[in-house]
Amino acid sequence: MKKLLALAASVMLASVSPSFGADFSVPVDKNFSEGSLDWTGGNSKSYTYVWSVIAVKGEVAICGAGQFRNPTMAAANKKMMRTSYVQMGDRTILKDMTFFTRVAYREPLGTAQATCRGTGIPAKDAKGQFMLVIPGGRARI
């Protein structure tokens, strides 16, 4: 089963000045959406994350931060995030969310710095709904 988390079609404007080609950071705020990777067999919510879509210097960027809540499942969670992707409408615009900031388990995600990565999509062309897709999978522990 795929896990989908959708954001509204509007892209918020950020007041940061990164040099694209490199990841950059922004503070997590109320515009970020929350999600988690849940496993059956007693390992629910083994990874929680926040993510957002922003426009910076006329380009769409994906930002996120997450924390491993169950160390036993960390390798499986990393694999799932590696296979994740963001879609804008029916178009995949970014693959592999392992760039998300890693936040310590005891630290609140709401006050973290999120790592952002540019997509190469001009903000003026941002149309439709943005979805973070995390394909389902199995893990042997």
C-alpha positions in Angstrom: 0.0 0.0 0.0 1.3 3.4 -0.9 1.3 6.2 1.7 0.3 9.6 0.3 0.5 12.9 1.9 -0.8 15.8 -0.1 -0.2 19.5 0.2 -2.5 22.2 -1.2 -1.7 23.5 -4.7 -0.6 26.9 -3.5 3.1 27.2 -3.0 4.2 29.5 -0.1 6.8 32.1 -0.8 9.9 31.8 1.3 12.2 34.6 2.3 15.5 32.7 2.0 18.3 33.1 -0.5 19.9 29.7 -1.2 22.3 29.2 -4.1 20.5 26.4 -6.0 22.6 23.4 -6.8 23.0 22.9 -3.0 20.6 22.0 -0.3 19.6 24.7 2.1 17.7 25.0 5.4 14.6 26.8 6.6 12.8 26.7 9.9 9.8 24.4 10.3 6.6 26.4 10.6 2.8 26.0 10.5 2.9 25.4 6.7 4.6 22.0 7.1 2.5 18.9 7.0 3.1 15.9 9.3 3.4 12.3 8.4 4.8 9.0 9.6 6.0 5.6 8.4 4.0 2.9 10.1 4.8 -0.8 10.3 2.6 -3.6 11.3 3.8 -6.0 14.0 4.2 -3.6 16.9 6.5 -1.1 15.1 4.0 1.7 14.4 5.2 5.2 13.9 8.9 4.2 13.6 9.7 7.4 11.6 7.9 10.7 11.8 8.5 13.6 9.5 7.3 17.1 8.4 7.5 18.4 4.9 6.5 21.4 2.8 6.7 22.8 -0.7 8.1 26.3 -1.0 9.1 28.6 -3.8 12.5 30.2 -3.6 14.2 32.4 -6.3 11.4 31.4 -8.7 11.9 27.6 -8.2 9.9 25.0 -6.4 11.7 23.3 -3.5 10.8 20.4 -1.2 11.7 20.7 2.5 11.6 18.2 5.2 12.8 17.0 8.6 12.2 13.7 10.3 13.1 11.5 13.3 13.6 7.8 13.8 11.4 6.7 16.7 12.4 3.0 16.6 16.1 2.3 16.1 15.3 -1.3 15.1 13.5 -0.1 12.0 16.0 2.7 11.0 17.5 0.8 8.1 14.1 -0.1 6.7 12.8 3.4 7.1 15.8 4.8 5.3 15.1 2.4 2.4 11.5 3.5 2.3 12.5 7.2 2.2 15.1 6.4 -0.5 12.2 5.0 -2.7 9.9 7.9 -2.0 9.1 10.7 -4.4 7.1 13.9 -4.8 4.5 14.4 -7.5 3.0 17.6 -8.8 -0.2 16.4 -10.4 0.8 13.3 -12.3 4.4 14.3 -12.7 7.3 13.1 -10.5 9.4 16.2 -9.6 11.8 14.8 -7.0 12.9 11.4 -5.9 14.6 10.2 -2.7 13.7 12.1 0.5 16.7 10.9 2.5 18.0 14.5 2.4 15.4 15.4 5.1 17.1 16.8 8.2 17.5 14.1 10.9 16.1 15.4 14.2 17.0 13.7 17.5 14.2 11.6 18.9 13.7 13.8 22.0 13.6 17.1 20.0 10.3 18.5 18.7 10.0 18.5 14.9 8.1 21.7 15.1 11.2 23.7 16.1 13.6 22.0 13.7 15.5 23.3 10.7 14.3 21.5 7.6 16.6 20.7 4.7 15.3 21.8 1.3 16.2 20.7 -2.2 15.3 22.4 -5.4 13.3 20.6 -8.1 14.2 22.5 -11.2 10.5 23.3 -11.6 9.8 27.1 -12.1 7.3 28.3 -9.4 5.2 29.9 -12.2 4.6 26.4 -13.6 3.6 24.9 -10.2 0.1 23.6 -10.8 -2.1 20.9 -9.1 -1.6 19.1 -5.9 1.7 18.1 -4.5 2.0 14.6 -3.0 4.7 12.8 -1.1 4.5 9.2 -2.1 6.2 6.5 0.0 5.7 3.1 -1.7 4.9 0.2 0.6 7.3 -2.5 1.4 8.4 -5.3 3.8 11.3 -5.5 6.2 12.9 -8.4 8.0 14.3 -7.6 11.3 
